[in-house]
């Protein structure tokens, strides 16, 4: 082999990387295998194309490329987008990430003009821009799905009417509450998740494009213009911070984790409610699974996986926080680890929201089982104590009086109603409070679990849903 051929082969090998000029030989296979991110960041291609289009337009405005070069590169980007969209794009082994792949193909299509695509840009600000664009789009999808679940919760609450069940503390029957009140409790919690998404999006909505590798550029770039072209609210203020921070990813993971925890809590309740022991609800066949061995089984797999995946999502958040904690400014390759937990968390929360929404929408609530459990006489104990308070007895004394009667009833002497009838401070007027369905109707304070406050709560919840939907449209 001639010296000329050898040199040509080495040049070809070096050209496989974006940094080949600094190195004599090509990268080791082990390095490429360990550092590649194409296997998971290829989903960023729409955002990478969008960022590149804005960057090219900015280069043209700054006269760093001429109009013919601009049009050639933009046409090539359009072709690459079409190939990626229809699946005809051919990745090659040296495509380290989606950014490398897109630039390689653009250069193949546009020729020398394509070699100017990366002018004034680093993969540091390019990748950071792509992920922010992706988050802006995908977090809105999550918010929309949460609102759909809230709408289902409201519809089921309206359908529930005055059906009631035991409210629990410490997983012990406490006081009766309307089923509508219970369902809307989850609705309000999920709504806070939507507001957290909106809040996080304000900090995500900052363009890093133009920060370069870490220090900006000596070229006459226009970060404000590219930020506007990409639909960002504003550009970065500090180039080190723009490429060397991922707190917005950590915040997104935290917000998504809280939503996952809300879904996990719903899942836990449906696991309990659909047991033979509780019998409060029956799952639709389309939202349950069976057993490969036991023909009688009907399993709440959606509810169980909502619990299980919450643990996985919590792990993603804590793992990424640990990755961030010791990193000096500015960019470090550790930040490549932001994408897998983010992508997986968004995927799992999106899927969980759809599944939980369908499960709740199709569930049959068993009113008679719920109300029978709530009508246990001891759940009226607080009402009896408050009845005594209204008649002048200090609450602690009233609590002790009723507590003693409950103890006697549980020992099997007489029923609580019989003991109340016989008690000199209570009697027949108080005994009415132990009757089925009476206690829940006595919950009258604002935000409480009885029919009057729940009706008012539903109106406020409808207004809250309207506000969230209007914010999403905006």
C-alpha positions as CSV (number, residue, x, y, z in Angstrom):
1,X,0.0,0.0,0.0
2,X,1.4,3.4,-1.0
3,X,2.0,6.1,1.6
4,X,-0.6,8.2,-0.2
5,X,-3.3,5.5,0.0
6,X,-2.4,5.0,3.7
7,X,-2.8,8.7,4.4
8,X,-6.1,8.7,2.5
9,X,-7.5,5.8,4.6
10,X,-6.5,7.5,7.8
11,X,-8.2,10.7,6.7
12,X,-11.3,8.8,5.9
13,X,-11.2,7.1,9.3
14,X,-10.7,10.4,11.2
15,X,-13.6,12.0,9.2
16,X,-15.9,9.6,10.9
17,X,-15.9,11.9,14.0
18,X,-16.7,15.5,14.6
19,X,-13.3,16.1,16.3
20,X,-11.0,14.2,13.9
21,X,-8.6,17.0,13.4
22,X,-7.2,16.9,16.9
23,X,-6.6,13.1,16.9
24,X,-4.2,10.9,14.8
25,X,-6.3,7.8,14.7
26,X,-9.9,6.9,14.9
27,X,-11.8,6.2,18.2
28,X,-11.7,2.8,19.7
29,X,-14.8,0.6,19.2
30,X,-15.2,0.4,23.0
31,X,-15.3,4.2,23.3
32,X,-17.9,4.5,20.6
33,X,-20.0,1.7,22.1
34,X,-19.9,3.2,25.6
35,X,-20.5,6.9,24.6
36,X,-23.1,6.5,21.9
37,X,-26.5,8.0,22.6
38,X,-28.2,7.4,19.2
39,X,-30.0,4.4,20.6
40,X,-32.2,6.7,22.8
41,X,-31.7,10.3,21.5
42,X,-32.9,9.6,18.0
43,X,-36.4,10.5,19.2
44,X,-35.1,14.1,19.3
45,X,-34.8,14.3,15.5
46,X,-37.8,16.7,15.0
47,X,-36.3,19.1,17.6
48,X,-32.8,18.7,16.1
49,X,-34.1,19.6,12.7
50,X,-36.0,22.6,14.1
51,X,-33.0,23.8,15.9
52,X,-30.8,23.4,12.9
53,X,-33.3,25.3,10.7
54,X,-33.3,28.2,13.1
55,X,-29.5,28.2,13.4
56,X,-29.1,28.2,9.6
57,X,-31.5,31.2,9.3
58,X,-29.5,33.0,12.0
59,X,-26.2,32.2,10.1
60,X,-27.7,33.8,7.0
61,X,-28.9,36.9,8.8
62,X,-25.3,37.3,10.2
63,X,-23.9,36.9,6.6
64,X,-21.9,33.8,7.7
65,X,-23.5,31.9,4.9
66,X,-25.0,33.2,1.6
67,X,-28.6,32.7,0.4
68,X,-27.7,29.9,-1.9
69,X,-25.9,28.0,1.0
70,X,-28.8,28.7,3.3
71,X,-31.4,27.4,0.8
72,X,-29.2,24.3,0.1
73,X,-28.9,23.4,3.7
74,X,-32.5,24.1,4.5
75,X,-33.5,21.9,1.5
76,X,-31.2,19.1,2.8
77,X,-32.7,19.4,6.3
78,X,-36.2,19.0,4.8
79,X,-35.1,15.9,3.0
80,X,-33.5,14.5,6.2
81,X,-36.7,15.2,8.1
82,X,-38.7,13.3,5.4
83,X,-36.4,10.4,5.6
84,X,-36.5,10.2,9.4
85,X,-40.3,10.6,9.3
86,X,-40.9,7.8,6.8
87,X,-38.2,5.5,8.2
88,X,-36.0,5.5,5.1
89,X,-33.1,7.3,6.9
90,X,-30.1,5.0,7.0
91,X,-28.0,5.3,10.1
92,X,-24.4,4.3,9.9
93,X,-22.1,2.9,12.7
94,X,-20.3,6.2,13.1
95,X,-23.5,8.1,13.9
96,X,-22.7,8.7,17.5
97,X,-25.9,10.6,18.3
98,X,-28.8,12.2,16.4
99,X,-26.9,15.4,16.0
100,X,-24.0,13.6,14.2
101,X,-26.4,11.6,12.1
102,X,-28.4,14.7,10.9
103,X,-25.2,16.7,10.1
104,X,-23.6,13.8,8.3
105,X,-26.7,13.3,6.1
106,X,-27.1,17.1,5.5
107,X,-23.5,17.3,4.3
108,X,-24.0,14.3,2.0
109,X,-27.0,16.1,0.4
110,X,-25.8,19.7,0.4
111,X,-22.2,19.1,-0.2
112,X,-19.7,21.8,0.9
113,X,-22.6,24.0,2.1
114,X,-23.5,21.3,4.6
115,X,-20.1,21.6,6.2
116,X,-21.2,25.1,7.4
117,X,-24.2,23.8,9.3
118,X,-22.3,23.6,12.6
119,X,-20.7,27.1,12.3
120,X,-20.9,28.9,15.7
121,X,-22.6,25.9,17.3
122,X,-21.6,23.2,19.7
123,X,-23.3,19.9,20.4
124,X,-23.5,21.3,23.9
125,X,-25.9,24.1,23.1
126,X,-27.5,22.0,20.3
127,X,-28.4,19.1,22.6
128,X,-29.6,21.4,25.3
129,X,-31.8,23.2,22.9
130,X,-33.3,20.0,21.5
131,X,-34.2,18.7,24.9
132,X,-35.9,21.9,26.0
133,X,-37.9,21.9,22.8
134,X,-38.9,18.2,23.4
135,X,-39.9,19.0,27.0
136,X,-42.0,21.9,26.0
137,X,-44.0,19.7,23.7
138,X,-44.2,16.5,25.7
139,X,-45.0,18.0,29.1
140,X,-48.0,19.7,27.5
141,X,-49.1,16.3,26.3
142,X,-48.9,15.0,29.9
143,X,-50.8,18.0,31.1
144,X,-53.6,17.4,28.5
145,X,-53.8,13.8,29.6
146,X,-54.1,14.8,33.3
147,X,-56.9,17.1,32.4
148,X,-58.7,14.3,30.6
149,X,-58.4,12.1,33.8
150,X,-59.7,15.0,35.8
151,X,-62.8,15.2,33.5
152,X,-63.4,11.5,34.0
153,X,-63.2,11.9,37.8
154,X,-65.7,14.7,37.7
155,X,-68.1,12.8,35.5
156,X,-67.9,9.8,37.8
157,X,-68.4,12.1,40.8
158,X,-71.6,13.5,39.2
159,X,-72.8,10.0,38.4
160,X,-72.2,8.9,42.0
161,X,-74.8,11.3,43.3
162,X,-75.2,10.8,47.1
163,X,-73.5,7.4,47.2
164,X,-71.2,7.3,50.2
165,X,-68.4,5.1,51.6
166,X,-66.2,5.1,54.6
167,X,-63.4,7.6,54.7
168,X,-60.2,6.2,56.1
169,X,-57.4,7.3,58.3
170,X,-54.6,4.9,59.2
171,X,-56.6,2.5,56.9
172,X,-59.2,2.3,59.6
173,X,-62.8,3.4,59.0
174,X,-63.1,7.0,60.2
175,X,-66.2,8.9,58.9
176,X,-68.5,8.5,56.0
177,X,-67.8,10.6,52.9
178,X,-69.5,11.0,49.6
179,X,-67.9,8.9,46.8
180,X,-68.0,12.1,44.8
181,X,-65.9,13.8,47.5
182,X,-63.4,11.0,47.4
183,X,-63.0,11.1,43.6
184,X,-62.6,14.8,43.5
185,X,-59.9,14.6,46.1
186,X,-57.8,12.9,43.5
187,X,-58.9,15.5,40.9
188,X,-57.7,18.4,42.9
189,X,-54.3,16.7,43.6
190,X,-53.8,16.0,39.9
191,X,-54.7,19.6,39.0
192,X,-51.8,20.8,41.1
193,X,-49.6,18.6,38.9
194,X,-50.8,20.5,35.9
195,X,-50.0,23.8,37.5
196,X,-46.5,22.4,38.4
197,X,-46.1,21.5,34.7
198,X,-47.0,25.1,33.7
199,X,-44.6,26.5,36.3
200,X,-41.8,24.2,35.2
201,X,-42.4,25.1,31.5
202,X,-41.6,28.8,32.4
203,X,-38.1,27.8,33.3
204,X,-37.7,25.3,30.4
205,X,-38.8,28.0,27.9
206,X,-35.3,29.5,27.6
207,X,-33.2,29.0,24.4
208,X,-29.6,27.9,25.0
209,X,-28.8,28.2,21.2
210,X,-25.9,30.5,20.8
211,X,-24.1,29.6,24.0
212,X,-21.7,27.4,22.0
213,X,-19.6,25.0,23.9
214,X,-19.6,27.2,27.0
215,X,-18.5,30.7,26.3
216,X,-20.6,32.0,23.4
217,X,-18.9,32.9,20.1
218,X,-16.7,35.5,18.4
219,X,-19.1,35.2,15.4
220,X,-22.0,37.7,15.0
221,X,-24.6,35.2,16.1
222,X,-28.2,36.3,17.1
223,X,-29.4,34.2,20.0
224,X,-32.5,36.4,20.5
225,X,-33.4,35.8,16.8
226,X,-33.0,32.1,17.0
227,X,-34.9,31.9,20.3
228,X,-37.8,33.8,18.7
229,X,-37.7,31.5,15.6
230,X,-37.9,28.5,17.8
231,X,-40.8,29.8,19.9
232,X,-38.9,30.2,23.1
233,X,-39.9,33.0,25.5
234,X,-36.4,34.3,25.8
235,X,-32.7,33.4,25.3
236,X,-30.2,32.4,28.0
237,X,-28.4,35.0,30.1
238,X,-25.2,33.2,30.9
239,X,-23.5,30.8,28.5
240,X,-21.9,28.7,31.2
241,X,-25.3,28.2,32.8
242,X,-27.1,27.6,29.5
243,X,-25.0,24.4,28.7
244,X,-23.9,23.5,32.2
245,X,-27.2,23.2,34.0
246,X,-29.9,20.6,34.0
247,X,-32.0,21.7,36.9
248,X,-35.0,22.1,34.5
249,X,-34.7,18.4,33.7
250,X,-34.6,17.6,37.4
251,X,-37.7,19.8,38.0
252,X,-39.5,18.1,35.1
253,X,-38.7,14.7,36.6
254,X,-39.9,15.9,40.1
255,X,-43.2,17.2,38.6
256,X,-43.8,14.0,36.7
257,X,-42.8,11.9,39.8
258,X,-45.5,13.7,41.9
259,X,-48.1,12.9,39.2
260,X,-46.9,9.3,39.2
261,X,-47.3,9.2,43.0
262,X,-50.9,10.5,42.6
263,X,-51.6,7.7,40.1
264,X,-50.0,5.2,42.5
265,X,-52.3,6.2,45.3
266,X,-55.3,5.8,43.0
267,X,-54.0,2.4,42.0
268,X,-53.6,1.4,45.6
269,X,-57.2,2.3,46.4
270,X,-58.5,0.4,43.4
271,X,-56.5,-2.7,44.3
272,X,-58.2,-2.6,47.7
273,X,-61.7,-1.6,46.4
274,X,-61.8,-4.4,43.9
275,X,-61.0,-7.2,46.3
276,X,-63.7,-9.6,47.5
277,X,-63.0,-8.3,51.0
278,X,-63.9,-4.7,50.2
279,X,-66.1,-5.2,47.2
280,X,-66.5,-1.5,46.6
281,X,-65.8,-1.7,42.8
282,X,-65.7,-4.0,39.8
283,X,-63.3,-3.6,36.9
284,X,-64.4,-3.7,33.3
285,X,-63.1,-6.8,31.6
286,X,-61.2,-4.6,29.1
287,X,-59.2,-3.0,32.0
288,X,-58.4,-6.2,34.0
289,X,-56.4,-9.3,33.4
290,X,-56.8,-13.0,34.2
291,X,-54.6,-15.7,35.6
292,X,-52.8,-18.2,33.4
293,X,-53.5,-20.9,36.1
294,X,-56.6,-19.9,38.1
295,X,-59.7,-19.5,36.0
296,X,-61.6,-17.4,38.6
297,X,-59.2,-14.6,38.8
298,X,-59.7,-11.0,37.7
299,X,-56.7,-8.9,38.4
300,X,-56.2,-5.1,38.7
301,X,-52.9,-5.0,36.8
302,X,-53.3,-1.4,35.7
303,X,-53.7,-0.3,39.4
304,X,-50.7,-2.5,40.4
305,X,-48.4,-1.3,37.7
306,X,-49.3,2.3,38.6
307,X,-47.9,1.6,42.0
308,X,-44.9,-0.3,40.6
309,X,-43.9,2.2,38.0
310,X,-44.0,5.0,40.5
311,X,-41.1,3.3,42.2
312,X,-39.2,3.2,38.9
313,X,-39.9,6.9,38.3
314,X,-38.8,7.9,41.8
315,X,-35.6,6.0,41.1
316,X,-35.1,8.0,37.9
317,X,-35.4,11.3,39.7
318,X,-33.1,10.3,42.6
319,X,-30.6,8.8,40.2
320,X,-30.4,11.9,38.1
321,X,-30.1,14.2,41.2
322,X,-27.1,12.1,42.2
323,X,-25.6,12.5,38.7
324,X,-26.0,16.3,39.0
325,X,-24.7,16.8,42.5
326,X,-20.9,16.8,41.9
327,X,-20.6,18.4,38.5
328,X,-18.5,21.6,38.1
329,X,-19.4,24.2,35.4
330,X,-19.7,23.9,32.6
331,X,-20.7,21.0,30.4
332,X,-19.8,17.5,31.4
333,X,-20.6,14.3,29.4
334,X,-22.4,13.1,32.5
335,X,-25.3,15.2,31.2
336,X,-25.9,12.6,28.5
337,X,-27.6,10.8,31.4
338,X,-30.4,13.3,31.5
339,X,-32.3,11.8,28.5
340,X,-32.9,8.2,29.4
341,X,-34.6,8.9,32.7
342,X,-36.5,11.8,31.2
343,X,-37.7,9.9,28.2
344,X,-38.7,6.8,30.2
345,X,-40.5,8.9,32.9
346,X,-42.5,10.8,30.3
347,X,-43.4,7.5,28.5
348,X,-44.5,5.7,31.6
349,X,-46.5,8.6,33.0
350,X,-48.2,9.1,29.7
351,X,-49.1,5.4,29.4
352,X,-50.2,5.3,33.1
353,X,-52.5,8.3,32.6
354,X,-54.3,6.7,29.7
355,X,-54.7,3.3,31.4
356,X,-55.9,4.8,34.7
357,X,-58.3,7.1,32.9
358,X,-59.9,4.1,31.1
359,X,-60.0,2.0,34.2
360,X,-61.9,4.7,36.2
361,X,-64.2,5.5,33.3
362,X,-65.4,1.9,33.0
363,X,-65.4,0.8,36.6
364,X,-68.7,-0.2,38.3
365,X,-69.0,1.1,41.8
366,X,-70.9,-1.1,44.2
367,X,-72.9,1.4,46.2
368,X,-74.5,-1.1,48.5
369,X,-71.1,-2.5,49.7
370,X,-69.7,1.0,50.1
371,X,-72.7,2.2,52.1
372,X,-72.9,-0.9,54.3
373,X,-69.3,-0.4,55.3
374,X,-69.9,3.3,56.0
375,X,-73.1,2.6,58.1
376,X,-71.2,0.8,60.8
377,X,-72.5,2.5,64.0
378,X,-69.1,3.5,65.3
379,X,-68.5,5.8,62.3
380,X,-71.1,8.2,63.8
381,X,-69.0,8.6,67.0
382,X,-67.7,12.0,66.1
383,X,-71.3,13.2,65.4
384,X,-72.3,12.1,68.8
385,X,-69.5,14.0,70.5
386,X,-70.3,17.1,68.5
387,X,-74.0,16.8,69.4
388,X,-72.9,16.9,73.1
389,X,-70.6,19.9,72.3
390,X,-73.6,21.9,70.9
391,X,-75.4,21.3,74.1
392,X,-72.6,22.8,76.2
393,X,-70.3,19.9,77.1
394,X,-66.5,20.5,76.6
395,X,-65.2,18.5,73.6
396,X,-62.7,16.5,75.7
397,X,-65.4,15.4,78.0
398,X,-67.8,14.6,75.1
399,X,-65.0,12.6,73.4
400,X,-64.5,10.5,76.6
401,X,-68.3,9.9,77.0
402,X,-68.7,8.6,73.5
403,X,-65.4,6.7,73.6
404,X,-66.6,4.8,76.6
405,X,-69.9,3.9,74.8
406,X,-68.0,2.7,71.8
407,X,-65.8,0.5,74.0
408,X,-68.9,-1.0,75.6
409,X,-70.5,-1.6,72.2
410,X,-67.4,-3.3,70.9
411,X,-67.4,-5.6,73.9
412,X,-70.8,-6.9,72.8
413,X,-72.9,-5.7,75.6
414,X,-75.4,-3.7,73.5
415,X,-75.4,-1.9,70.2
416,X,-74.1,1.7,70.2
417,X,-77.6,2.9,69.4
418,X,-79.0,1.1,72.4
419,X,-76.3,2.6,74.6
420,X,-76.9,6.1,73.3
421,X,-80.7,5.7,73.9
422,X,-80.0,4.7,77.5
423,X,-77.4,7.4,78.2
424,X,-78.7,10.3,80.3
425,X,-76.8,13.0,78.3
426,X,-77.8,11.6,74.9
427,X,-81.1,9.7,74.5
428,X,-83.4,9.3,71.5
429,X,-82.6,12.6,69.8
430,X,-78.9,11.7,69.7
431,X,-79.7,8.1,68.7
432,X,-81.0,9.3,65.3
433,X,-77.4,10.2,64.4
434,X,-76.4,6.5,64.3
435,X,-79.0,5.7,61.6
436,X,-77.7,4.8,58.1
437,X,-76.8,7.8,55.9
438,X,-77.3,10.4,58.6
439,X,-73.7,11.1,59.4
440,X,-72.5,12.0,55.9
441,X,-75.4,14.5,55.4
442,X,-74.2,16.3,58.5
443,X,-70.9,17.3,56.9
444,X,-71.8,20.9,56.0
445,X,-68.7,23.0,56.3
446,X,-67.1,24.4,53.2
447,X,-64.9,21.8,51.5
448,X,-66.5,19.0,53.5
449,X,-67.7,15.6,52.5
450,X,-71.5,16.1,52.6
451,X,-74.0,16.8,49.8
452,X,-74.2,20.6,50.2
453,X,-70.5,21.4,50.2
454,X,-69.7,18.8,47.6
455,X,-72.2,20.3,45.2
456,X,-70.5,23.7,45.6
457,X,-67.1,21.9,45.3
458,X,-68.2,20.5,41.9
459,X,-68.9,24.0,40.6
460,X,-65.5,25.2,41.7
461,X,-63.9,22.1,40.2
462,X,-65.6,22.7,36.8
463,X,-64.2,26.3,36.9
464,X,-60.7,25.0,37.7
465,X,-60.9,22.5,34.8
466,X,-62.0,25.3,32.5
467,X,-59.0,27.4,33.7
468,X,-56.5,24.6,33.0
469,X,-58.0,23.8,29.6
470,X,-57.8,27.5,28.7
471,X,-54.2,27.6,29.8
472,X,-53.4,24.6,27.6
473,X,-55.0,26.2,24.6
474,X,-52.8,29.3,25.3
